[in-house]
């Protein structure tokens, strides 16, 4: 996160029609039930094969009976809608703003303001990336970093683990040194193999100014999340230092190489489960984690580790696996840094609504758990970011679970909250092009979420 993504700490309403392509919803008592029920959804190749036996087996693709916004509502929901009609016109939000509110239990659209309009979603793209990664790879998937030996060289092989640390490399070095000494070797060359990913490129909508602060060139090997131009060589140098500390001489500079099939496995490190990585990525809106997950998802689906194949897999998962409409959907990266990305608020709400369905709790539960909570220190909705701290929204502290999204000229907030009536609501709000101070825009956006919660009556 940085000034480009603008997630920087503080220094007339027209009711929409029915949304299309809605899913048949399993009976549910709401979000909390979705958290506790561990109903596993097997991930098979059929998940990406189209609306076939897999979709039929899981009850995907049918159309729900969806009431038009504003019809048959109780007094609390009607008051919420009345307030939203006024507050969405807040001048801080500008003229190009959209929003959707759904009832999580009934699957009904409660409020829709330009919800089908294509909008720049910023980091809300990470919701789509996370959904695809967890579906294709599975929440228990772990990424493996390996060390192999051959021809006098230890090669550190990147496996797409964006959480690898110096301590992890120290353990790998310790194991490797033990093997070297047992073989009577006291010196070794060091190489890095990051061939799992192709040479880094810019996504459509990126520019070189993003490197390396907003996002590092996407490689399969990195240590301690270092934001440097060549994360692979950087990791290799840290590994070499650990070897030296452990008592082995490293000959020459670290080089890039491709490991040979005949090299001998020496050590390996496995990451935490993907569910934990997604949790961290969403809490902190980590662009680098998102881009790495996009590539690993593509590989998991049998595709190339590129922006193009990764985003295509995301589209297939959302559309064919979950029945989410891709009308006006344009995605070119995994993090939302691309200024060419476009996702309607209605689509983001549909993605989030998956989290309320018990049948997806095991697969997608870490997304719900990883959503920042209003007022939660250390997350992008924490006080250090100036969120939910004004007179209108501070009543919602601890009550809103939502993904932030911020680029220059685009701010989004999409999540879930329990309404005044006790029922869970799914919402998505996006503004593009407001000229107001970004912190003022965020205050207005937080106010909309507090309105859905009902604490700002």
Buried (B, 14 or more C-beta within 10 A) or exposed (E): BBEBBBBBEEEEBEBBEBBEBBBBBBEBBBBEBBBEBEBEBEBEEBBBBEEEEBBEEBEBBEEBEBBEBBEEBEEBBEBBBBBBBEBBEBEBBBEBBBBBBBBBBBBBBBBBBBBBBBBBBBBBBBBBBBBBBBBBBBBEBBBEBBBBBBEEBBBBBBBBBBBBBBEBBBEBBBBBBEBBEEEEBEEBBBBBBBBBBBEBEBBBBBEEEBBBBBBBBBBBBBBBBBBBEBBBBBBBBBBBBBBBEBEBEBEEEBEBBEBEEEBEEBBBBEBEBBBBBBBBBBBBBBBBBBBBBBBBBBBBBEBEBBBBBBBBBBBBBBBBBBBBBBEBBBBBBBBBBBBEBBBBBBBBBBBBBBBBBBBBBBBBBBBBBBBBBBBBEEBBBBBEBBBBBBEBBBBBBEBBBBBBBBBEBBBBBBBBBBBBBEBBBBBBBBBBEBEBEBBBBBBBBBBBBBBBBBBBE
